[in-house]
Amino acid sequence: MSDLVLKNARLVLADEIVRGTVLVRDGLVEDIGGATAVPSAQDMEGDFVIPGLVELHTDHLEGHYAPRPKVRWNPFAAVLAHDAQICSSGITTVFDALRIGMDEDADLSAEDMRHLADAIDDGCRNDRLRADHFLHLRCEVSAADCLNGFTAFDEDDRVRLVSLMDHSPGQRQFRNLEAYSIYYQGKLKMSDEVFAAFCKKRIADSDANSDRNRKAISDACRERTIVLASHDDATLEHVDEAIEQGIQVAEFPTTFEAAKASKEAGMAVLMGAPNVVRGGSHSGNIAAQELAEHGLLDILSSDYIPFSLIQSAFDIGERVDAINLPEAIRMVSKNPAESCGLHDRGEIAIGKRGDLVRVSVDHHIPIVRTVWREGQRVA
């Protein structure tokens, strides 16, 4: 590999911003703030250079593969399109979330998820992808086929993160049945009578499947040393259950008390970047900014809008007085990387991977100008 030298940059390090130069050699950061008299040095013209972002939970891939009901795109092409948008948003490491456990409203199957995982693996092995890809299995534990879908990934070493979720009415994200009605009745165009029957079945499925699926999957993940996340915890009882199951990441807690208890139990608290950008939860749950103001926010995730990850980092540093830009950038780089055992990336530091993003800011919106992964330009 050739050297990458970036000069005249505002380097966002883990704890401070310094103006100077960064040298990447053989894919790793070798020097920070050294001499700039290098003919090949690229002038950043005072722009920010931040570490490549690390995305733990994006549902974005499925939209490329199934852009319309009953439509299936070529999985290899879908992965390429997803990867291009991810990388151009400044994300150099991504955990692609694949759905495990299908309900009657799902337009996808377990076989579709395996096709996508195989396409990701093929793209990685053949150096077709810009970002570094891992898998995140988001397991709908209320679904009867959840365990069957999970076992299809028994031999897949790209699986580094598994989340346990239950979207049945009255649970977690949808404790408020009015919010559940707005989301599902509107989405599936149901009459009140059909919707009532739909809710009854969902609740019965949860009662029949959730507990045994949570236990089986959490046991398997501990055995395989896969990081476990709990999704949409709302109560102290949910957090106690998460502690018992060995949960390490609290994904999208829906209440202040659940987020606080998760943090106190040593879990990393993850919230949605769109929640930050929009100024609140679309489901009426706790706002990410409120958690940040109380020191209860560790990680941001783009969820359904890839660009929201970098946008939220620059937003939250402006909105919350106690959070400066280096701390905000840690929420989208160093913190998510370390929560999943990736200690070789996530910050601009000597010996770490040369995953870098050049960013300018216009009208409070970050503009991704260039992206490098391991010192090689990828966007």
C-alpha positions as CSV (number, residue, x, y, z in Angstrom):
1,M,0.0,0.0,0.0
2,S,1.1,3.6,-0.6
3,D,1.2,6.1,2.2
4,L,-1.8,8.4,2.8
5,V,-0.9,11.8,4.1
6,L,-3.6,14.3,5.0
7,K,-2.4,17.8,6.0
8,N,-4.1,21.0,7.2
9,A,-6.9,19.0,8.7
10,R,-8.9,19.5,11.9
11,L,-8.3,16.0,13.3
12,V,-11.1,14.8,15.6
13,L,-9.3,12.6,18.0
14,A,-10.9,10.7,20.8
15,D,-10.7,13.5,23.3
16,E,-9.7,16.7,21.4
17,I,-9.5,18.4,18.0
18,V,-6.0,19.2,16.8
19,R,-5.0,20.9,13.6
20,G,-2.3,19.1,11.7
21,T,-1.4,16.1,9.6
22,V,-2.1,12.3,9.8
23,L,0.0,9.7,8.1
24,V,-1.4,6.2,7.3
25,R,1.0,3.5,6.2
26,D,0.2,-0.1,5.4
27,G,-3.4,0.6,6.4
28,L,-2.6,1.8,9.9
29,V,-2.2,5.3,11.4
30,E,1.6,5.8,11.9
31,D,1.9,9.5,12.8
32,I,-0.3,12.3,13.9
33,G,0.8,16.0,13.7
34,G,4.1,15.3,11.9
35,A,5.8,17.2,9.2
36,T,3.7,18.4,6.2
37,A,6.5,18.7,3.7
38,V,5.5,15.6,1.9
39,P,4.9,15.9,-1.9
40,S,2.0,13.5,-1.8
41,A,0.2,15.1,1.1
42,Q,-3.4,16.0,0.4
43,D,-4.5,19.4,1.6
44,M,-7.7,19.1,3.7
45,E,-8.1,22.9,3.6
46,G,-9.2,23.0,7.2
47,D,-11.9,20.4,6.9
48,F,-12.6,18.0,9.7
49,V,-11.1,14.5,9.4
50,I,-12.9,12.1,11.7
51,P,-12.6,8.3,12.1
52,G,-14.7,6.1,9.9
53,L,-18.1,5.6,11.4
54,V,-19.1,2.2,12.9
55,E,-22.8,1.3,12.3
56,L,-24.3,-1.4,14.5
57,H,-27.9,-1.6,13.4
58,T,-29.1,-0.6,9.9
59,D,-32.3,-2.0,8.4
60,H,-31.4,-0.4,5.1
61,L,-30.3,-3.4,3.1
62,E,-33.7,-5.1,2.9
63,G,-35.1,-2.0,1.1
64,H,-32.6,-2.6,-1.7
65,Y,-33.4,-6.3,-2.0
66,A,-37.2,-6.0,-1.7
67,P,-38.0,-2.4,-3.0
68,R,-41.6,-3.2,-3.6
69,P,-44.0,-6.0,-2.4
70,K,-43.2,-9.3,-4.1
71,V,-40.2,-7.7,-5.9
72,R,-36.8,-9.3,-5.4
73,W,-33.7,-7.6,-6.7
74,N,-30.5,-9.5,-7.4
75,P,-29.0,-9.9,-3.9
76,F,-25.4,-9.1,-5.2
77,A,-26.6,-5.9,-6.8
78,A,-28.7,-5.0,-3.7
79,V,-25.6,-5.4,-1.5
80,L,-23.5,-3.3,-3.8
81,A,-26.2,-0.5,-3.8
82,H,-26.5,-0.6,0.0
83,D,-22.7,-0.6,0.5
84,A,-22.3,2.4,-1.8
85,Q,-24.8,4.4,0.2
86,I,-23.4,3.3,3.5
87,C,-19.8,4.2,2.6
88,S,-20.8,7.6,1.1
89,S,-22.4,8.4,4.4
90,G,-19.0,8.0,6.1
91,I,-19.6,4.5,7.5
92,T,-16.5,2.3,7.0
93,T,-17.7,-0.6,9.3
94,V,-21.3,-1.8,9.1
95,F,-23.3,-4.5,10.9
96,D,-26.0,-5.3,8.4
97,A,-29.2,-6.2,10.3
98,L,-31.0,-9.2,8.9
99,R,-34.4,-10.2,10.2
100,I,-34.8,-13.5,11.9
101,G,-38.3,-14.7,12.7
102,M,-41.1,-13.8,10.2
103,D,-44.6,-12.7,11.0
104,E,-47.6,-12.8,8.7
105,D,-46.9,-9.2,7.5
106,A,-43.4,-10.1,6.4
107,D,-42.7,-9.9,2.7
108,L,-39.4,-11.7,3.3
109,S,-38.4,-15.2,4.3
110,A,-35.6,-16.9,6.1
111,E,-34.3,-18.0,2.7
112,D,-34.1,-14.4,1.6
113,M,-32.0,-13.5,4.6
114,R,-29.6,-16.3,3.8
115,H,-29.3,-15.1,0.2
116,L,-28.4,-11.6,1.4
117,A,-25.8,-13.0,3.9
118,D,-24.2,-15.1,1.2
119,A,-24.1,-12.0,-1.1
120,I,-22.4,-10.0,1.6
121,D,-19.9,-12.8,2.2
122,D,-19.2,-13.1,-1.5
123,G,-18.7,-9.3,-1.8
124,C,-16.2,-9.3,1.1
125,R,-14.2,-12.3,0.0
126,N,-13.9,-10.9,-3.6
127,D,-13.1,-7.3,-2.5
128,R,-16.2,-5.8,-4.1
129,L,-17.4,-3.8,-1.1
130,R,-16.2,-0.4,0.1
131,A,-17.1,-0.8,3.8
132,D,-16.1,-3.6,6.1
133,H,-19.3,-5.8,6.7
134,F,-20.4,-7.9,9.6
135,L,-23.9,-9.4,10.4
136,H,-26.4,-8.4,13.0
137,L,-29.2,-10.8,13.5
138,R,-32.3,-9.1,14.8
139,C,-34.4,-11.9,16.2
140,E,-38.1,-11.5,16.6
141,V,-38.5,-13.9,19.5
142,S,-42.3,-13.9,19.4
143,A,-42.2,-15.6,15.9
144,A,-42.7,-19.3,15.8
145,D,-39.9,-19.8,13.2
146,C,-37.4,-17.6,15.0
147,L,-35.1,-20.5,16.1
148,N,-35.2,-22.1,12.7
149,G,-34.1,-18.9,11.1
150,F,-31.3,-18.4,13.7
151,T,-29.9,-21.9,13.1
152,A,-29.3,-21.1,9.4
153,F,-26.5,-18.9,10.7
154,D,-24.9,-21.4,13.0
155,E,-21.7,-21.6,10.9
156,D,-21.5,-18.0,9.8
157,D,-18.6,-16.2,11.5
158,R,-19.7,-12.8,10.2
159,V,-22.4,-12.8,12.8
160,R,-21.0,-10.5,15.6
161,L,-24.2,-9.1,17.1
162,V,-27.6,-10.5,17.9
163,S,-30.5,-8.5,19.2
164,L,-33.6,-10.0,21.0
165,M,-36.8,-8.1,20.1
166,D,-40.6,-8.5,20.6
167,H,-42.8,-6.2,18.6
168,S,-46.1,-7.6,19.8
169,P,-48.8,-5.2,21.0
170,G,-48.4,-4.1,24.6
171,Q,-44.7,-5.0,24.7
172,R,-41.7,-2.7,24.7
173,Q,-41.7,-0.3,21.7
174,F,-45.5,-0.7,21.5
175,R,-46.6,-0.6,25.1
176,N,-49.0,2.1,23.9
177,L,-51.6,0.3,21.8
178,E,-52.5,3.6,20.0
179,A,-49.0,3.8,18.6
180,Y,-49.2,0.1,17.6
181,S,-52.4,0.9,15.8
182,I,-51.0,3.8,13.9
183,Y,-48.0,1.8,12.8
184,Y,-49.5,-1.6,11.9
185,Q,-53.2,-0.7,11.1
186,G,-52.0,2.1,8.8
187,K,-49.2,0.0,7.3
188,L,-51.4,-3.1,6.6
189,K,-54.7,-1.2,5.9
190,M,-56.8,-3.3,8.3
191,S,-60.3,-2.7,9.5
192,D,-60.8,-2.4,13.3
193,E,-62.2,-6.0,13.4
194,V,-59.2,-7.4,11.5
195,F,-56.8,-5.4,13.5
196,A,-58.3,-6.7,16.8
197,A,-57.8,-10.3,15.6
198,F,-54.3,-9.5,14.4
199,C,-53.4,-8.1,17.9
200,K,-54.9,-11.2,19.6
201,K,-52.8,-13.5,17.5
202,R,-49.6,-11.5,18.0
203,I,-50.0,-11.5,21.8
204,A,-50.7,-15.3,21.7
205,D,-47.5,-15.8,19.6
206,S,-45.5,-13.8,22.1
207,D,-46.8,-15.8,25.0
208,A,-46.1,-19.1,23.3
209,N,-42.6,-18.3,21.9
210,S,-40.8,-15.3,23.4
211,D,-39.4,-16.8,26.6
212,R,-38.1,-20.0,25.1
213,N,-36.6,-18.3,22.1
214,R,-34.9,-15.7,24.3
215,K,-33.3,-18.3,26.4
216,A,-32.2,-20.5,23.5
217,I,-30.7,-17.7,21.5
218,S,-28.9,-16.0,24.4
219,D,-27.5,-19.4,25.5
220,A,-26.2,-20.0,21.9
221,C,-24.7,-16.5,21.7
222,R,-22.8,-16.8,25.0
223,E,-21.4,-20.1,23.8
224,R,-20.3,-18.5,20.5
225,T,-19.1,-15.3,22.2
226,I,-21.5,-13.2,20.1
227,V,-22.4,-9.8,21.5
228,L,-26.1,-9.7,22.7
229,A,-28.4,-6.7,22.5
230,S,-31.8,-6.3,24.0
231,H,-34.3,-4.3,21.9
232,D,-36.8,-1.7,23.2
233,D,-36.5,-2.4,26.9
234,A,-39.2,-0.4,28.7
235,T,-39.3,-1.5,32.4
236,L,-36.9,-2.5,35.2
237,E,-38.1,-6.0,34.8
238,H,-37.0,-6.0,31.2
239,V,-33.5,-4.8,32.3
240,D,-33.3,-7.5,35.0
241,E,-34.1,-10.1,32.3
242,A,-31.4,-8.5,30.1
243,I,-28.8,-8.8,32.9
244,E,-29.7,-12.4,33.4
245,Q,-29.3,-13.1,29.7
246,G,-25.9,-11.5,29.5
247,I,-26.9,-8.5,27.4
248,Q,-24.1,-6.1,26.6
249,V,-25.9,-3.5,24.5
250,A,-29.3,-1.9,25.3
251,E,-30.8,-1.0,21.9
252,F,-33.4,1.7,21.8
253,P,-34.6,1.6,25.4
254,T,-38.1,3.3,25.3
255,T,-38.1,4.8,28.8
256,F,-35.7,6.9,30.9
257,E,-35.8,4.3,33.7
258,A,-34.9,1.4,31.4
259,A,-32.0,3.4,29.9
260,K,-30.7,4.5,33.3
261,A,-30.9,0.9,34.8
262,S,-29.2,-0.5,31.7
263,K,-26.3,2.0,31.9
264,E,-25.9,1.3,35.7
265,A,-25.8,-2.4,34.9
266,G,-22.8,-1.8,32.6
267,M,-24.6,-2.0,29.2
268,A,-23.8,0.4,26.4
269,V,-27.0,2.4,25.6
270,L,-27.7,2.7,21.9
271,M,-30.3,5.0,20.4
272,G,-31.4,5.9,16.9
273,A,-29.7,8.7,15.0
274,P,-33.1,9.6,13.4
275,N,-34.4,10.2,16.9
276,V,-31.7,12.8,17.4
277,V,-32.1,14.5,14.0
278,R,-36.0,14.6,14.2
279,G,-35.8,15.8,17.9
280,G,-37.7,12.8,19.2
281,S,-39.0,9.2,18.8
282,H,-41.4,8.5,16.0
283,S,-43.2,6.0,18.4
284,G,-43.6,8.6,21.2
285,N,-40.9,7.0,23.4
286,I,-38.0,8.6,25.2
287,A,-35.9,11.2,23.1
288,A,-32.3,10.3,22.6
289,Q,-31.3,13.9,23.4
290,E,-32.9,13.7,26.8
291,L,-30.7,10.6,27.6
292,A,-27.7,12.4,26.2
293,E,-28.4,15.4,28.5
294,H,-28.3,13.0,31.5
295,G,-25.1,11.1,30.4
296,L,-27.1,8.0,29.5
297,L,-26.2,7.8,25.8
298,D,-23.2,5.8,24.5
299,I,-23.9,4.8,20.9
300,L,-25.9,6.1,18.0
301,S,-27.2,4.0,15.1
302,S,-28.6,5.1,11.7
303,D,-31.4,2.5,11.9
304,Y,-33.3,3.3,8.7
305,I,-31.4,6.3,7.2
306,P,-27.7,5.8,6.7
307,F,-26.8,9.5,6.5
308,S,-28.5,10.2,9.8
309,L,-25.5,8.7,11.6
310,I,-23.0,11.4,10.8
311,Q,-25.7,14.1,10.8
312,S,-26.7,13.1,14.4
313,A,-23.1,13.3,15.6
314,F,-22.7,16.9,14.5
315,D,-26.3,17.8,15.7
316,I,-26.0,16.4,19.2
317,G,-22.7,18.2,19.8
318,E,-24.5,21.5,19.1
319,R,-27.7,20.7,21.0
320,V,-26.3,19.3,24.2
321,D,-23.9,21.7,26.1
322,A,-22.2,18.8,27.9
323,I,-21.2,17.0,24.7
324,N,-18.4,18.3,22.6
325,L,-17.6,17.1,19.0
326,P,-15.0,14.5,20.0
327,E,-17.5,13.0,22.4
328,A,-20.2,13.0,19.8
329,I,-18.0,11.4,17.3
330,R,-17.1,8.7,19.8
331,M,-20.8,7.7,19.8
332,V,-20.6,6.8,16.2
333,S,-17.1,5.4,16.0
334,K,-15.1,4.3,19.0
335,N,-18.0,3.4,21.3
336,P,-19.8,1.1,18.9
337,A,-16.5,-0.5,17.8
338,E,-15.4,-1.3,21.3
339,S,-18.9,-2.6,22.3
340,C,-18.5,-5.3,19.7
341,G,-14.9,-6.1,20.4
342,L,-13.4,-4.2,17.4
343,H,-10.5,-2.5,19.2
344,D,-8.5,-1.9,16.0
345,R,-10.7,0.9,14.8
346,G,-13.0,3.7,15.8
347,E,-10.5,6.5,16.5
348,I,-7.7,8.3,14.9
349,A,-4.8,7.0,17.0
350,I,-1.4,5.5,16.2
351,G,-1.6,1.8,15.5
352,K,-5.4,1.9,14.7
353,R,-6.8,1.4,11.2
354,G,-6.6,4.2,8.8
355,D,-10.4,4.5,8.4
356,L,-10.9,8.2,7.8
357,V,-13.6,10.6,6.6
358,R,-13.1,14.1,5.4
359,V,-16.1,16.3,6.4
360,S,-17.0,19.9,5.8
361,V,-20.1,21.6,7.4
362,D,-22.5,23.8,5.5
363,H,-25.7,25.2,7.1
364,H,-25.1,22.8,10.1
365,I,-25.2,19.8,7.7
366,P,-22.0,17.6,7.5
367,I,-20.9,17.0,3.9
368,V,-18.9,13.8,3.4
369,R,-16.2,14.8,0.9
370,T,-13.9,11.7,0.9
371,V,-13.8,8.3,2.7
372,W,-10.7,6.1,3.2
373,R,-10.7,2.5,4.5
374,E,-7.3,1.3,5.7
375,G,-5.7,4.2,3.9
376,Q,-7.4,3.4,0.6
377,R,-10.0,5.8,-0.9
378,V,-13.4,4.1,-1.2
379,A,-15.7,7.1,-1.6
